[in-house]
Amino acid sequence: MGTDNQTWVREFILLGLSSDWDTQVSLFVLFLVMYMVTVLGNVLIVLLIRLDSRLHTPMYFFLTNLSLVDVSYATSIVPQMLVHFLAAHKAIPFVSCAAQLFFSLGLGGIEFVLLAVMAYDRYVAVCNPLRYSVIMHGGLCARLAITSWVSGSVNSLIHTAITFQLPMCKNKCIDHISCEILAVVRLACVDTFSNEITIMVSSIILLMTPFCLVLLSYIQIISTILKIQSTEGRKKAFHTCASHLTVVVLCYGMAIFTYIQPRSSPSVLQEKLISLFYAVLTPMLNPMIYSVRNKEVKGAWQKLLGQFSGLASKLAT
């Protein structure tokens, strides 16, 4: 392709979900409410874990990290999307686009690795309960959390640097709700084979490798649970993993359902729906899943609400 068709752009145009004004207003209200619920739910989970000493365990340390990842991921995409729903000129500056890609891609990678770490925590809790506190000590938990954050961030930094070094075509319209990596790469006026290989390799490392580790952990967990003779013991062991397993099915299930298909790649519409799923739905549902399906969290909520109720009664008198 000739150099006349290549340019270094200062901004991109995000085409979003719809060009119809009434639809955009409706979507603005819907996603604003969902974003507010997401932020509130995850912040409350973090505060609850900090305030209740009974939740100062490895499982809830990793849950704190997961909540921080969820609210950060949603914040990297949703506010910009909300602004564009009501804006006539749906532009995003080059630097802002690069920053959005870096944070969204990095936080997505961190979440997949973190879910594998949480699966290992549940494996130790169920399969080696007597040595749980010895194995999952504070130092190991900190190192596992740091590994999750560093691996996702380094992967994202590499992708962002490679992607935004590409010369772009004169068409600067990104057919997506955000600066998603595949959508940006499509604008390049040069051969992107190396970029596609890099994306494939990182997908294997940060998606399939953690997924395999989660799968192996739960094979061991299920095998151990089936060996428990008492029904009550089985239920108790299962309930320690139920919340995490539900989140794993949501996160990995969508990714595998989307990408493991006869076609080589997802459609543009699928890519938009995937981004919405991970940016809006998953971060909103995770706090609810851990609150509804977890007796310890429900007990902590009841204790906290009881303390607030007692304080309010004292102030009233």
C-alpha positions in Angstrom: 0.0 0.0 0.0 1.3 3.4 -0.9 2.5 5.9 1.7 -0.2 8.4 0.6 -2.7 6.3 2.4 -0.7 6.2 5.6 -0.9 8.9 8.3 -0.3 9.4 12.0 -3.7 10.4 13.5 -4.3 12.7 16.4 -7.7 11.3 17.3 -10.0 8.4 16.6 -13.8 8.3 16.1 -15.6 5.6 18.1 -18.7 4.4 16.2 -20.2 2.8 19.3 -23.4 0.8 19.5 -25.9 3.0 17.6 -26.3 6.2 15.7 -29.9 6.7 16.6 -30.3 9.5 19.2 -33.3 7.9 21.1 -31.4 4.6 21.4 -28.3 6.3 22.6 -30.2 8.2 25.3 -31.8 4.9 26.5 -28.4 3.2 26.5 -26.9 6.1 28.4 -29.5 5.7 31.2 -29.1 1.9 31.3 -25.3 1.9 31.4 -25.1 4.8 33.9 -27.3 2.9 36.3 -25.3 -0.3 35.8 -22.0 1.5 36.3 -23.2 3.2 39.5 -24.3 -0.2 40.8 -20.9 -1.7 39.8 -18.9 1.0 41.6 -21.1 0.9 44.7 -21.1 -2.9 44.9 -17.3 -3.3 44.6 -16.4 -0.4 46.9 -18.8 -1.8 49.5 -17.2 -5.3 49.2 -13.7 -3.8 49.7 -14.9 -1.7 52.7 -16.7 -4.7 54.3 -13.6 -6.9 54.0 -11.5 -4.1 55.6 -13.9 -3.5 58.5 -14.7 -7.1 59.4 -11.7 -9.0 60.9 -13.3 -12.3 60.2 -12.8 -11.7 56.5 -9.0 -11.0 56.9 -8.2 -14.3 55.1 -6.4 -15.2 51.9 -9.7 -15.8 50.0 -11.0 -12.3 50.8 -7.6 -10.7 50.2 -7.8 -12.0 46.6 -11.5 -10.9 46.5 -10.4 -7.4 47.4 -8.0 -7.5 44.5 -10.7 -8.8 42.2 -13.1 -6.0 43.2 -10.5 -3.4 42.6 -9.8 -4.9 39.1 -13.5 -5.0 38.3 -14.2 -1.4 39.3 -11.1 -0.2 37.5 -11.9 -2.1 34.3 -15.4 -0.7 34.2 -14.0 2.8 34.8 -11.5 2.5 32.0 -14.4 2.0 29.4 -17.8 3.0 30.7 -17.4 6.8 31.5 -16.0 7.4 28.0 -18.8 5.4 26.5 -21.4 7.4 28.5 -19.9 10.7 27.2 -20.1 9.5 23.6 -23.7 8.5 23.9 -24.6 12.2 24.4 -21.9 13.7 22.2 -22.3 14.8 18.6 -18.6 14.4 17.9 -17.5 11.0 19.2 -13.8 11.5 19.2 -11.1 10.2 21.5 -7.6 11.7 21.4 -4.7 9.4 20.4 -3.2 9.4 23.8 -6.5 8.7 25.5 -7.1 5.9 23.2 -3.7 4.4 23.9 -4.3 4.8 27.7 -7.8 3.2 27.4 -6.3 0.2 25.5 -3.5 -0.2 28.1 -5.8 -0.2 31.1 -8.6 -2.3 29.7 -6.3 -4.9 28.2 -4.1 -4.9 31.3 -7.0 -5.2 33.8 -8.6 -8.0 31.7 -5.3 -10.0 31.9 -5.0 -9.4 35.6 -8.5 -10.7 36.2 -7.8 -14.0 34.3 -4.6 -14.6 36.2 -6.2 -13.6 39.5 -9.0 -16.1 39.0 -6.4 -18.8 38.6 -4.7 -17.7 41.8 -8.1 -17.8 43.6 -8.7 -21.3 42.2 -5.4 -22.4 43.8 -6.5 -20.9 47.1 -9.7 -22.9 47.0 -7.7 -26.0 46.0 -5.5 -25.7 49.1 -8.6 -24.9 51.3 -10.4 -28.1 50.2 -7.6 -30.5 49.5 -5.2 -29.6 52.2 -7.2 -27.8 54.9 -5.0 -28.7 57.9 -2.0 -26.9 56.2 -4.0 -24.1 54.6 -2.8 -21.3 56.9 0.8 -22.6 56.6 0.7 -22.8 52.8 -1.3 -19.6 52.1 0.7 -17.3 54.3 0.7 -13.6 53.9 4.0 -13.5 51.9 2.8 -16.0 49.3 -0.6 -14.2 48.9 1.2 -10.9 48.3 3.5 -12.5 45.8 0.6 -14.2 43.9 -1.3 -10.9 43.8 1.7 -9.0 42.6 2.3 -11.6 39.9 -1.2 -11.1 38.7 -0.9 -7.4 38.5 2.6 -7.4 36.9 1.8 -10.1 34.3 -1.3 -8.3 33.0 0.3 -4.9 33.0 3.5 -6.0 31.2 1.4 -7.9 28.6 -0.7 -4.8 28.0 2.3 -2.5 27.8 3.9 -4.6 25.1 0.6 -4.7 23.1 -0.1 -1.0 23.5 3.5 0.0 22.4 3.4 -2.4 19.3 -0.2 -1.4 18.3 0.3 2.4 18.4 3.5 2.3 16.5 1.5 1.2 13.4 0.8 3.8 10.8 -2.9 4.2 10.4 -5.0 4.6 7.3 -6.8 7.9 6.6 -10.0 6.2 7.9 -9.8 6.8 11.6 -13.2 5.4 12.6 -13.0 2.6 15.1 -16.1 0.4 14.8 -16.3 -0.4 18.5 -17.4 1.0 21.9 -13.8 1.6 23.0 -10.2 1.4 21.8 -10.1 -2.4 21.7 -6.9 -3.9 20.3 -8.4 -5.8 17.3 -10.4 -2.8 16.3 -7.4 -0.5 16.4 -5.1 -2.9 14.5 -7.7 -3.1 11.7 -6.9 0.6 10.9 -3.3 -0.1 10.1 -2.1 0.4 6.6 0.8 -2.1 6.9 1.0 -5.9 7.4 -0.2 -6.7 10.9 0.8 -10.4 10.9 3.3 -9.9 13.7 0.7 -8.1 15.8 -1.8 -10.9 15.3 0.8 -13.5 16.3 1.6 -11.5 19.4 -2.1 -11.3 20.3 -2.5 -15.0 19.8 0.5 -15.9 22.0 -0.6 -13.6 24.8 -4.2 -15.0 24.6 -2.7 -18.5 25.1 -0.5 -17.3 28.0 -3.1 -15.1 29.8 -6.3 -16.9 28.9 -5.8 -20.6 28.3 -2.9 -21.1 30.8 -4.9 -19.7 33.7 -7.9 -21.6 32.5 -6.0 -24.9 32.5 -4.8 -24.2 36.0 -8.3 -23.4 37.1 -9.5 -26.7 35.5 -6.8 -28.7 37.1 -7.6 -27.2 40.5 -11.3 -28.0 40.3 -10.7 -31.5 39.1 -8.7 -32.0 42.3 -11.3 -30.2 44.3 -14.2 -32.2 42.9 -12.2 -35.5 43.4 -11.6 -34.6 47.1 -15.3 -33.6 47.7 -16.5 -36.9 46.3 -14.3 -38.7 48.8 -16.0 -37.0 51.7 -18.5 -39.4 53.2 -20.9 -37.1 55.0 -23.4 -35.1 53.0 -22.9 -32.1 55.3 -19.2 -32.2 54.7 -19.7 -32.3 51.0 -22.0 -29.3 51.1 -19.6 -27.3 53.2 -16.7 -28.0 50.9 -18.8 -27.1 47.8 -20.0 -23.9 49.4 -16.4 -22.7 49.9 -15.9 -22.8 46.1 -19.4 -22.0 44.8 -18.9 -18.2 44.5 -15.5 -18.4 42.8 -16.7 -21.2 40.5 -19.7 -19.1 39.4 -17.4 -16.1 38.5 -15.0 -18.5 36.7 -17.8 -19.8 34.6 -19.0 -16.3 33.7 -15.5 -15.0 32.8 -13.9 -17.9 31.1 -17.2 -19.2 29.7 -17.8 -16.1 27.6 -14.2 -15.9 26.3 -14.1 -19.6 25.3 -17.6 -19.6 23.8 -16.6 -16.6 21.7 -13.2 -17.6 20.5 -13.4 -21.4 20.2 -15.5 -21.4 17.1 -15.2 -22.8 13.6 -14.7 -19.2 12.3 -11.2 -17.7 12.7 -12.3 -14.7 14.6 -15.4 -13.1 16.2 -17.5 -10.6 14.3 -17.5 -6.9 15.1 -20.8 -7.2 16.9 -19.5 -10.1 19.0 -16.4 -8.0 19.9 -18.7 -5.2 21.1 -20.9 -7.6 23.1 -17.8 -9.2 24.7 -16.5 -5.7 25.7 -19.9 -4.8 27.2 -20.0 -8.2 29.1 -16.6 -7.7 30.7 -16.8 -3.9 31.2 -20.4 -3.7 32.5 -22.1 -7.0 33.4 -19.3 -9.0 35.0 -18.0 -6.2 37.3 -21.7 -5.6 38.4 -22.5 -9.2 39.1 -19.3 -10.3 40.9 -20.1 -8.4 44.2 -23.7 -9.8 44.1 -22.4 -13.4 43.5 -20.0 -13.2 46.5 -22.7 -11.6 48.7 -25.6 -13.9 47.9 -23.7 -17.2 47.7 -21.3 -16.7 50.6 -22.4 -17.2 54.2 -19.4 -15.3 55.7 -20.1 -12.2 53.6 -23.8 -12.3 54.4 -22.9 -12.6 58.1 -20.5 -9.7 57.8 -23.2 -7.6 56.1 -25.7 -8.4 58.9 -23.2 -7.6 61.6 -22.3 -4.3 59.9 -25.9 -3.3 59.4 -26.7 -4.2 63.0 -23.9 -1.9 64.2 -25.2 0.9 62.0 -28.7 0.3 63.3 -27.5 0.4 66.9 -25.5 3.6 66.3 -28.5 5.2 64.6 -30.7 4.4 67.6 -28.2 5.9 70.0 -28.0 9.1 68.0 -31.8 9.3 67.8 -32.1 9.1 71.6 
